[in-house]
Amino acid sequence: MSFAERLQKVQPKYIWWLVLAIVFASVLAPISLPVPITSTTRKTVAWLDSLPKGSNLFIAPEYGPGPDIELNPQVQQVAIVAFKHGLNIVLGTSGNPLGPELANQAIQNAAAFVSGKACTNPGTAQVACGNIKYGVNWVDIGYKPGNAISENELEQNFQKGAEGVDYFSKPLSSYPLTKNIQGVNSKYFSGLWVEDTGTPGCPDWLANVSIPGNLPEGCGAITMEIPNFAPFVASGQYKAFLGGSRGAGEMEEITGDHGLGLAGQETATLASILILVLVVLGNVAYFQTKNKKSA
């Protein structure tokens, strides 16, 4: 039996095992493939750097497990740029109960990276990462049910919309960062960043908080949502935008915090190369055996 004939008899399960091996290898032993930085990602960094130092950025991580593989790295990179620039972060959602918990870990990772210090008391209201401290530099108000109703309330009356407490059920009035905030609007915040997987997402926060609060909005989305948001980016309604793990990977390349975003891009690239090679080999084997039979 010739090589071409053997190749045609390879069972699909072995191809999937090969793909799985590439996935693990690219994560455990990355080879640092170059990642071109798009103008959209550069504009995102420039927008965050344009916000006044010492001002507040509200982040709404409207996602749960699953999309977090794309969006948690985005939150981490946005937080890194924000902390480097001297911004403070308030975190909260109106539609997904798990978003604040997932994103809070990303914020801690960002704080540790920027400060160069491991976090003490992680996962508590006493967490501190060097000179970046919970309650001073970031606060997680958690999930506030109600979607549009909750968003409107936060824009008009932050303390009431947040029910007066954070994710850890501690009074917002006990934290230097949130004790005087009265609304998610341009008086108390300089920007809004929303992570989107559907509804509620970037368009909802745009209509209910960004526009009435005169608050510029940036948006991060899963890969399949990118075409839907192109008009918002082109019109300037979204001042900044990151799409999928590619956007996170480009941000990681800029910040130097190489993580799951770049790993995802490397995995996708190597898997695509493997599939291309297998398609070529499969066609060569097919035509070789076909010609042999006709002869």
N, C-alpha and C positions, 0 to 999 in steps of 0.2 A: 504493500500500500504506500502510495506516494505521500509526500508532505501535504500537498494540496488536498488529497482525499482525507487524510487525518484531520486537517484543519476544519473541514466541513462537518466532521463528526463530533467536534468538541461540544460538550453539553453546556447549556446556558449557565448552569450553576457555577461553573468554573470561571466564567467571565465575571459574574457578580462577586465571587470571592476575590478576584483580581481588583475590581473596583473598590471593594471594602479594604483591601490591603493598601491601596493608594490613599484612601481617606485617612486611615490610621497613620500611615507614614508621613503624610503632609502635615498632620497635627502634631505628632510626636517629634518629628525631625524635619522641620521646615527648611526649604532651600532658599528662601527669600527671593522669590521671583519679583522682578520690578513691577510696580503698580503705577501707571500714569495717573496723575492727579487732574481731575476735570475742573473746569472753570466754576462749576456749580459748587463743588466742595471748597474750593478756595474762597468763593464768595461767602460761604457759611462761616468759615473761620474769620474772614474780614468783618462780617456782620457782628459776630460775637465780640470781636475786639473793638468794634465801634461803640458798643454800649458803655455808658459812663462807669468808670471804676468805682467800686463800692456800692453800685446799684443792685437791684434784685432781679433775678430771672426766675419766672415760674415755668416749671416743667410738668407736663401732663402725660405720663406714660400709659396710654390707653392700650395695653396689651397684656397677655397672660402667657403661660407656658406654651411653647411651640414657636410663635413669632419672636419670642425673646432671644432666640439664637441670632436673629438679624438686628433686633432693636435695642437689646441691652448694651451691645457694644457701641451703638450710636449714642445712647445716653451717657455712657462712660466717657466717650470722647468729647461730647459737648460739655460735660462737667469739667473735664481736664482743661479745656480752653477757657471755660468760665472762671475756674479757680485761679489759673495762671494770670488771668486778666484782672483778678480782684473782685469778681462778681460773687454775690450770695445767691443761694438757690432755695426755692420753696417748691416742694414736690407734692402732687396730689392728682387724683383722678375723679371723674364723675360717672364712669361707665364700667370700669374693670376693677374688681376688688383686689386682684393680685398684682396689678401694675406697680403700685407704690412699694410693695415688698421687694419685688424683683429689681426695680430701679434704685431702691435705697442701697442695695448691695453694690450696684454699679457706681453710685455716688461715693461710697466708702472706698472702693478701689481707686477711683479718680483722686480722692483726697490723699490716699496713701502714696500714689504715684507723684503727685505734685509736691507734697511735703517731703517726700523721701523717707517717711517714717511709717512703720507698721501701726495699724489702728489698735488702740486699747479699748477694751469694753465693746467690741463689735456687736452690732445687732441690738444695742440698747440706746437709751436717750443720753447716756454718758459717753458715747463713743467719741474719741478724739484721735486724729491722725496728724501727729506733729502739731503745727500751729493752726490746723484746720479742724474746727470743732463743731459738733452738732449743737444746734441752738444758737450758735453765733454765725456760722458760715453756711449752714443748710438746716432745713427743717422739713420733715415729711408729715404732711397733714393727713395722709392716708386716703382711703376711698370714701367719698361723700356721695351716696346714691341720689339719683334724680336726673342724670344726664343734663338736658338743656336747663332744667329748673335749677339744678345745683350750680351749673356754670354761671347762669345769670345772677344767682345769689352771691357767689364768690366775687363777681365783678363789682357788685353794688355794695355788699356788706361782707367782707372777708371773714370777720370773726363769727358772724351768724352762719354763713355758708359752710365754714369749717367746723361748726358746732363747738367752737371754743377750745378744741383739744387737737393734739397731733396723733400720729399713728400709735404712739405708746400711751395714749390716754392722759398725757400730761397737758396742763393748761398752756395755751399759746401765749398767754400773758406772762408766763414764767421765763420765756426765752427772749433774749435781747433782739433777735432777728424779727420776731413776729408780734411782739407786744404792742407795737404802734401801727401795724398794717391795718388799714380799713377797707381796702378793695384791691382786686386784681385789675388794676388800671394804671394809666401812665403816671399817676401821682405817686404811686408806691412801687411800681415796677418799671423796668426799662425794656423788657422783652418777654415774650411767651414762646415756649418751645413745646410742640405737641408730637407725640409718637402715635402713628395711625395704623390700625389694622381693619378699620371699618367704621361702624357707628357706635358710639361717638368717636370722632376723630378730628383731623385738622379742619375740615370745613365747618364742623359744629362749633369748635372753639373760636374759629374766625368770626362766625356770625354772632355768638353769644358773649364773647369776651374781648377779642381783639378789636373789632369795629366799634362797639359801644364804649370800650375802655380806652380807645385811641392807643392801643398797645401793639407794636409791630410783632408779627408772628413768624416763626420758623417752623418747618415741618420735617419730620422724619417718617418714612413709610417703608413697608415691606416691598419687595421687588415688584410684585404683581400690581401694586397701586401706582407705580411711577407714571405710566401713561395718563392716568386720571388726573394727576396733579400738575402736569406740564402747563396747562393754561393758567393755573394759579401762580406758578413761578414766572411765566412769561409776562403776566400782567403786573407783577410786583406785589400781589396780595400776600404771597409768602416771600419774606425778605431773604430766607435761606432755606435750603432743602438738602436732605440726604436720602438716597434711595438704597434700601436693602443692605446686605453685607458689603457690597461694593463701596457704598458711601462710608460705612464704618471703617473699612479697610483703608480707604484713602485718607481719612482723618487720622488713623493710626500711623500711617506713613508720615504725616505732617507732624504729629505730636511726639513720635518716637515710642509710643506705648503699643508695641506690636502684640496683638491678641487674636481673638476669634474672628474679627473682621478680615484680617489679612490671611489667616489660616483658611477661612472659607473661600476666599478668592483663589488661593493656591490649590485647594482641593478641586474646585470647579475647573480650573485651567488644566490640571493634570488629568482629571477624569475625561475632559473633552478631548485631550490629545490621545488618550487611550482609545476612546470610542472611534476617533478618526482613523487611527492605525488599524483597528480591528475591521472597520468598514472596508478600507483599502485591501487588507489581506483577504477578507472574505470574498471580495469581488475578483481578485486575482485568482484565488483558489477555484472559484466557480467557473471562470472562463477557461482555466487550464484543464479542469476535469471535463468540461463540456467539449472542448476541442479534441481531447483524448478519445472521448466516446464517439464523436462524429468521424474521427479518423479510422 
